[in-house]
Amino acid sequence: MPVFKTPFNGYSVKFSPFYESRLAVATAQNFGILGNGRLHVLSLPPAPSSPLTELISFETADGIYDLAWSESHDSLLIAAVADGSVKLYDTALPPTQNPLRSLQEHTREVHSVDYNPTRRDSFITASWDDTIKLWTLDRPASIRTFKEHAYCVYSAAWNPRHTDVFASASGDCTVRIWDVREPGSTMIIPGHDFEILCCDWNKYDDCIIATASVDKSIKVWDVRSFRAPISILNGHGYAVRKVKFSPHHRNLIVSCSYDMSVCMWDFMVEDALVGRYDHHTEFAVGVDISVLVDGLMASTGWDELVYVWQHGTDPRAP
């Protein structure tokens, strides 16, 4: 299956919501501790045995931790950068005309960015400065800052159906649910006893959310009754870095971990682990499922490799 070697360590990978064969990868030099970053836009080959090809790339002075495709413009990308900036890129323009904009408000590393899938004019960023910020494409400054978390906010994700609702996951061991029309968070879920590194909403049930933690577990919650999780997924050997619900199947979740594996889960059955992929040789920190192609997955990690494969096949198969 297609593989791409990046010059830096992979941090995040996202399929385009507009093109079946396009994906973007965020990378950082020296494992993101110190050095440059690079944003790659890749094209899937027509034949599975061919390599991924680079369409364009953009250099940054600091590592890039996450990225998001615009839901309204097929060529726009947003990057979350280690220097606290949020950068907008137009992949239709040459690198010399990019970034279109650099938004500098966060005071520490920006770790996550998520584009609103229903309103399509706004996005949120989560930072190690303990805040989440709401932005729109047409304004040079953020619209609002959400500050309640007591430690780094590692992830923020929009609800797939409610345009004003999002969730945030923090090192303070909580997930908070927010409504941008309300003055503060509307719900606090004390999800894990250790840092929560990621959260994501179910695409078919807007009350179901998954959390991934340093405690090696993934928990699935119903926000209508969150005293206890509806499912606990154990199987990773180290901290779970990313968790993502399938856009095609209500019951499926994909995750990646510092144990170097990518796992597929069915949270509605007892034997929840339905697939484990051990193709990475370093921390697996980025994973995504294509919205346009059922079962098409991508991952990246600190081994500087990007893999794209169909669920159920070997990512390393030629």
C-alpha positions as CSV (number, residue, x, y, z in Angstrom):
1,M,0.0,0.0,0.0
2,P,1.2,3.6,-0.5
3,V,3.9,4.9,1.8
4,F,5.5,8.4,2.1
5,K,8.8,9.2,3.9
6,T,8.8,12.6,5.5
7,P,12.0,14.5,6.5
8,F,10.7,15.2,9.9
9,N,8.6,13.3,12.5
10,G,5.0,12.9,11.7
11,Y,2.4,14.4,14.0
12,S,-1.0,14.5,12.3
13,V,-2.6,13.3,9.1
14,K,-6.0,14.3,7.6
15,F,-7.8,13.3,4.4
16,S,-9.3,16.0,2.3
17,P,-13.1,16.3,2.6
18,F,-13.2,17.2,-1.1
19,Y,-10.8,14.9,-2.9
20,E,-10.6,11.1,-2.5
21,S,-6.9,11.0,-3.4
22,R,-5.6,13.9,-1.3
23,L,-4.3,14.1,2.3
24,A,-2.2,16.4,4.3
25,V,0.5,15.7,6.9
26,A,1.8,17.8,9.7
27,T,5.4,17.2,10.8
28,A,8.0,18.5,13.3
29,Q,11.8,18.2,13.4
30,N,13.5,16.5,16.4
31,F,10.3,14.9,17.6
32,G,8.7,18.3,18.0
33,I,11.0,19.4,20.8
34,L,13.1,22.0,18.8
35,G,13.4,22.8,15.2
36,N,11.4,23.4,12.0
37,G,8.1,22.1,10.8
38,R,6.7,21.1,7.4
39,L,3.2,20.7,6.1
40,H,2.9,18.2,3.2
41,V,0.0,17.8,0.8
42,L,0.1,14.3,-0.7
43,S,-1.7,12.6,-3.6
44,L,-2.7,8.9,-3.5
45,P,-1.5,7.0,-6.6
46,P,-4.0,5.3,-8.9
47,A,-2.3,1.9,-8.3
48,P,-2.0,0.8,-4.6
49,S,1.5,-0.5,-5.2
50,S,2.8,3.0,-6.2
51,P,4.1,5.5,-3.6
52,L,2.4,8.6,-2.4
53,T,3.5,11.7,-4.2
54,E,3.9,15.2,-2.9
55,L,1.8,18.0,-4.5
56,I,3.2,20.8,-2.4
57,S,4.8,21.5,1.0
58,F,5.2,24.5,3.3
59,E,8.0,25.2,5.7
60,T,7.6,26.6,9.2
61,A,10.2,27.9,11.7
62,D,8.6,25.7,14.4
63,G,7.1,22.2,14.4
64,I,3.5,21.6,13.3
65,Y,1.4,19.6,15.7
66,D,-1.9,19.4,13.9
67,L,-3.8,20.5,10.8
68,A,-7.4,20.8,9.5
69,W,-8.8,21.1,6.0
70,S,-11.3,23.8,5.5
71,E,-14.9,22.6,5.0
72,S,-15.7,25.5,2.7
73,H,-12.6,25.9,0.4
74,D,-11.1,22.8,-1.1
75,S,-7.5,24.3,-1.1
76,L,-7.4,25.8,2.4
77,L,-5.4,24.2,5.2
78,I,-5.0,25.4,8.8
79,A,-1.9,24.5,10.8
80,A,-1.4,24.4,14.6
81,V,2.2,25.4,15.2
82,A,4.6,25.0,18.2
83,D,5.3,28.7,18.4
84,G,1.7,29.4,19.4
85,S,0.6,30.5,16.0
86,V,-2.2,29.3,13.8
87,K,-1.3,29.5,10.1
88,L,-3.7,29.5,7.0
89,Y,-2.4,28.0,3.8
90,D,-3.8,27.9,0.3
91,T,-2.5,24.8,-1.5
92,A,-3.5,26.3,-4.9
93,L,-0.8,29.0,-4.4
94,P,3.0,28.5,-4.4
95,P,4.9,28.4,-1.1
96,T,6.2,31.9,-1.7
97,Q,2.6,33.3,-1.4
98,N,1.9,31.3,1.8
99,P,0.9,31.4,4.5
100,L,-2.1,33.6,3.8
101,R,-2.3,34.5,7.4
102,S,-0.5,33.8,10.7
103,L,-2.7,34.3,13.8
104,Q,-0.6,34.8,16.9
105,E,-2.7,34.8,20.1
106,H,-1.9,31.6,22.0
107,T,1.0,32.1,24.4
108,R,2.1,28.4,24.2
109,E,2.1,25.6,21.7
110,V,-1.1,25.1,19.6
111,H,-1.7,21.3,19.8
112,S,-5.0,20.9,18.0
113,V,-7.2,22.5,15.3
114,D,-10.7,21.5,14.2
115,Y,-12.8,23.0,11.5
116,N,-16.6,23.4,12.0
117,P,-18.2,20.7,9.8
118,T,-21.7,22.3,9.8
119,R,-21.3,26.0,9.9
120,R,-18.2,25.8,7.7
121,D,-16.9,29.3,8.4
122,S,-15.2,28.8,11.8
123,F,-12.6,26.7,13.5
124,I,-11.2,26.1,17.0
125,T,-7.7,25.7,18.3
126,A,-6.5,24.1,21.6
127,S,-3.3,25.1,23.2
128,W,-0.9,24.3,26.0
129,D,-1.7,27.7,27.4
130,D,-4.8,26.0,28.9
131,T,-7.2,27.7,26.4
132,I,-9.4,27.1,23.4
133,K,-9.9,29.8,20.8
134,L,-12.7,30.3,18.3
135,W,-11.8,31.8,14.9
136,T,-13.4,32.6,11.6
137,L,-11.6,32.8,8.2
138,D,-12.5,36.4,7.6
139,R,-11.3,37.9,10.9
140,P,-7.7,38.6,11.9
141,A,-8.4,38.1,15.6
142,S,-10.1,35.3,17.5
143,I,-13.8,35.7,18.3
144,R,-13.6,34.2,21.8
145,T,-11.3,32.5,24.2
146,F,-12.5,29.6,26.4
147,K,-10.5,29.4,29.6
148,E,-11.6,26.9,32.3
149,H,-9.2,24.0,32.0
150,A,-6.5,23.9,34.7
151,Y,-3.8,22.5,32.4
152,C,-2.9,22.0,28.7
153,V,-5.7,21.5,26.3
154,Y,-4.6,18.8,24.0
155,S,-7.7,18.4,21.8
156,A,-10.9,20.2,20.8
157,A,-13.6,18.7,18.5
158,W,-16.8,20.1,17.1
159,N,-20.0,18.3,17.5
160,P,-21.0,16.9,14.0
161,R,-24.6,18.1,14.2
162,H,-24.8,21.1,16.6
163,T,-23.0,24.1,15.0
164,D,-22.3,25.8,18.4
165,V,-21.2,22.8,20.4
166,F,-17.7,21.4,20.9
167,A,-15.7,19.3,23.4
168,S,-12.2,19.8,24.7
169,A,-9.8,17.3,26.3
170,S,-7.2,18.4,28.8
171,G,-4.3,17.3,30.9
172,D,-6.4,18.2,33.9
173,C,-8.1,14.8,33.4
174,T,-11.4,16.3,32.3
175,V,-13.4,16.7,29.1
176,R,-15.6,19.8,28.9
177,I,-18.6,20.4,26.6
178,W,-19.1,23.9,25.4
179,D,-21.8,25.9,23.6
180,V,-20.4,29.1,22.1
181,R,-23.6,30.8,23.0
182,E,-23.1,30.1,26.7
183,P,-20.7,32.0,29.1
184,G,-19.0,28.9,30.3
185,S,-18.8,25.2,29.8
186,T,-22.1,23.3,29.9
187,M,-20.7,20.0,31.2
188,I,-17.6,18.6,32.9
189,I,-16.8,14.9,32.5
190,P,-14.0,13.7,34.9
191,G,-13.1,11.1,32.3
192,H,-9.9,9.6,33.4
193,D,-7.5,9.6,36.4
194,F,-4.7,10.6,34.0
195,E,-4.2,13.2,31.3
196,I,-6.8,13.0,28.4
197,L,-5.0,13.5,25.1
198,C,-7.8,13.4,22.6
199,C,-11.6,13.4,22.2
200,D,-14.0,12.9,19.3
201,W,-17.7,12.8,18.6
202,N,-19.7,10.0,17.1
203,K,-20.8,11.0,13.6
204,Y,-24.1,9.2,13.9
205,D,-25.1,9.9,17.5
206,D,-24.4,13.5,18.6
207,C,-24.6,12.5,22.3
208,I,-21.7,9.9,22.1
209,I,-18.1,11.0,22.7
210,A,-14.8,9.1,23.0
211,T,-11.8,10.0,25.1
212,A,-8.2,8.8,24.9
213,S,-5.9,8.9,27.8
214,V,-2.4,8.4,29.2
215,D,-3.9,5.6,31.2
216,K,-3.8,3.5,28.0
217,S,-7.6,3.3,27.7
218,I,-10.3,4.7,25.4
219,K,-13.7,5.5,27.1
220,V,-17.0,6.0,25.3
221,W,-19.5,8.3,27.0
222,D,-23.1,9.3,26.6
223,V,-23.3,12.9,27.6
224,R,-26.9,12.5,28.6
225,S,-25.7,10.3,31.5
226,F,-22.0,10.4,32.0
227,R,-21.6,9.0,35.6
228,A,-20.0,6.0,34.0
229,P,-18.7,5.3,30.5
230,I,-20.8,3.1,28.2
231,S,-17.7,1.3,27.0
232,I,-14.0,1.1,28.1
233,L,-11.6,-0.1,25.4
234,N,-8.4,-1.6,26.7
235,G,-5.7,-3.1,24.5
236,H,-3.0,-0.4,24.0
237,G,0.2,-0.8,25.9
238,Y,1.0,2.9,26.3
239,A,-0.8,6.2,26.2
240,V,-3.5,6.6,23.5
241,R,-2.6,9.6,21.5
242,K,-5.5,10.0,19.0
243,V,-9.1,8.6,18.8
244,K,-11.4,9.0,15.9
245,F,-14.9,7.7,15.2
246,S,-15.6,6.3,11.7
247,P,-17.5,8.6,9.4
248,H,-19.1,5.5,7.8
249,H,-20.0,3.1,10.7
250,R,-21.6,4.2,14.0
251,N,-19.9,1.5,16.0
252,L,-16.3,1.8,14.8
253,I,-13.4,3.8,16.4
254,V,-9.8,4.0,15.3
255,S,-6.9,4.9,17.6
256,C,-3.2,5.3,17.7
257,S,-0.8,5.0,20.6
258,Y,2.7,5.4,21.9
259,D,2.8,1.6,21.7
260,M,3.4,2.2,18.0
261,S,0.1,0.5,17.0
262,V,-3.1,1.6,15.2
263,C,-6.2,-0.1,16.5
264,M,-9.8,-0.5,15.2
265,W,-12.5,-1.0,17.7
266,D,-16.2,-1.9,17.8
267,F,-17.4,-0.2,21.0
268,M,-20.8,-1.9,20.9
269,V,-19.5,-5.5,21.3
270,E,-17.8,-7.3,24.1
271,D,-14.6,-8.2,22.1
272,A,-14.2,-4.7,21.0
273,L,-10.7,-4.9,19.3
274,V,-11.4,-5.8,15.7
275,G,-8.0,-4.9,14.2
276,R,-4.5,-4.1,15.2
277,Y,-1.8,-2.7,12.9
278,D,1.8,-2.7,14.0
279,H,3.4,-1.1,10.9
280,H,5.0,1.8,12.7
281,T,8.4,1.5,14.3
282,E,8.1,4.6,16.5
283,F,5.3,6.3,18.4
284,A,2.1,6.4,16.2
285,V,0.6,9.9,16.8
286,G,-1.6,10.7,13.8
287,V,-4.5,8.7,12.4
288,D,-7.5,9.4,10.2
289,I,-10.3,7.7,8.2
290,S,-11.4,9.1,4.8
291,V,-14.8,10.6,4.7
292,L,-15.1,9.8,1.0
293,V,-13.8,6.2,0.9
294,D,-15.2,3.7,3.3
295,G,-12.4,1.9,5.3
296,L,-9.6,4.0,3.8
297,M,-7.2,4.8,6.7
298,A,-4.0,6.9,7.1
299,S,-1.5,7.1,9.9
300,T,1.8,8.8,10.7
301,G,4.3,8.7,13.5
302,W,7.8,9.5,14.8
303,D,9.3,7.0,12.3
304,E,8.8,9.7,9.7
305,L,6.5,7.5,7.6
306,V,2.9,8.1,6.3
307,Y,0.9,5.0,5.5
308,V,-2.4,4.8,3.6
309,W,-4.3,1.5,3.5
310,Q,-7.7,-0.2,3.4
311,H,-9.0,-1.5,6.7
312,G,-8.4,-5.3,6.8
313,T,-5.2,-5.2,4.6
314,D,-1.6,-4.9,5.7
315,P,-0.3,-1.3,5.5
316,R,3.2,-2.6,4.6
317,A,2.1,-4.9,1.8
318,P,3.7,-4.0,-1.5
